[in-house]
Amino acid sequence: MKKLVNAIAMALAFTGTAGALQAVHAADYKPRIIRFGYGLAEDSNQGRAVKYFADDLNKRTGGKLKAKGFASASLGSDTQMQNALIGGAQEMTVVSTATLVGIVKDFGVYDLPFLFANEKEADAVLDGPFGQKLAAKLQDKGLVGLVYWENGFRNLTNTKRPVAKLEDLQGIKLRVMQNPVYIDMFNSFGANAVPLPFSELFTALETKTVDGQENPVNTIQSSKFYEVQKYLSLTKHVYSPWIVLASKKWWDGLSADEKKAIQESAAASRDYERKDSREAAVKAVDFLKEKGMQVTVVSDAELTRMREKAKPAFDKFAAEGGADVIKDLQAEIAKVRK
Ligand code: KDG
């Protein structure tokens, strides 16, 4: 009897596999190589998520769609890769939404300080109607926004002094992303904001072209900024999303099955990346302390002062056409907070 049960189980398993294989073969997948460029190191939360996406897509399409990750801005900076996608010279990338403001200005809303209180709010808004509607605006510009990943809450580092209050930022040359909200915000804090591409940041810190920078702790760890930065201040001043992009020129040539497979693998990679990034962030501060960084937890009172100081940056973004998108985003956040 046992032998019969085993035989039936084997037959069912074989049928199941055969069924899955049949589904893959029936789907309209052509053998394709997908160049997926990104800015962080291969051994980073960003690099691990690109690998996860590539493995998942390869499996999902029976080896037909092969994404190849190119780490450390080897295909160019965020803006250079965006332009390569628009021109059809590269298929995919993942970038900070902050670098998209030259293409769709409304993405600057994500750079406003102290918007999201936690990851739950960020996930709900980014994956909900607001985030999807904003991503859809990229289509007219030659880009397809697939999913958001988590870059994370941003914190300050520098070589000059511990930053526990606004006055400690006075005169510090602080590298920021090439984005008017970041430039205005840190100048209003009393720092000297220096916009630079991420790919030039480590060298700028090493040569003391700038005194400091601000990024999530995962990036401070994976980009080894602890080798050239002494002081870390946990401000969590902005929640920074990454967005996974495809070239619209390339995307429009894909079959419906190929688009579906890429969208499913992108969604699976989003869930993996957020979990991986949050687990890594919990351990990153202790790692950075072990590497000799002096960590300052900035008080809520000081964070309130920073929020007030950043108001001109907020108001300027609103006055320059951002008022509606700020209102819409704040309404979505309020729904999650209820
Ligand atoms: O390529 C780097 C980007 O993915 C992102 O990490 C940018 O946060 C960023 C920064 O500070 O430039």
Residues whose N, C-alpha, C, O or C-beta is under 5 A from the ligand:
A	BS01	KDG	Y38 G39 L40 D78 V94 V95 S96 M177 F198 E214 N215
